[in-house]
Amino acid sequence: MAVASGLAIALGANLGHPTRTLAAVRPLLSQQLLDWAGFPLLLRWSPLFRTAPVGGPPDQPSFINAVLLAVRPEPVETGVKAGLEPWPDPLGLLERLQGLEACFGRQRLEHWGPRSLDLDLLWCAGARRHGPQLELPHPRLRQRAFVIGPLAAIEPQLVLPGGLETAASLLAELLSRSGAEPPPLLLPAQDGWPEGG
């Protein structure tokens, strides 16, 4: 089992051309993460999934969702354990994510409504936040198959913050509940998104 470290960002869209949007934001998000962190990161992208809308107004189009995991590379030890810089303030990353959403036309008109791009910070280096701007880990992280499915596709044995279950077992539990959302549908690789089923 792997315990969640580094940070995770959920990506989603259901307006316009969602697969193109996520492929277009991918290199921009990578660069924003590296600029924010100020140190190298290993990025692991999930495949894309088609998911049913959860909450919000009825008759929304399906979403395309994915997750990005970012971790620090293991330091090369040279006799003395290398010290690591602390992770920057997650609020700075949140501002960058919201800036990317705005670049892709995100408007916050309706709670859980349709959106051109949604970037949610799920966790960040063990940070705990409970404020009006940011709550970490994300308060609904463990309740949403559209997030857990992509996480399980990257690392089925990943143990998420705030629990003991793996991503795979949590996904199975979520999908077995009465009235559960439909299972995320794994999509094949796309232009600009080589990970796929």
Secondary structure, 3 states (H helix, E strand, C coil): CEECCCEEEEEEECCCCHHHHHHHHHHHHHHHHHHHHCCCCEEEECCCEEECCCCCCCCCCCEEEEEEEEECCCCCCCCCCCCCCCCCCHHHHHHHHHHHHHHCCCCCCCCCCCCCCEEEEEEECCCCEECCCCEECCCCHHHCHHHHHHHHHHCCCEECCCCCCEHHHHHHHHHHCCCCCCCCEECCCECCECCCC
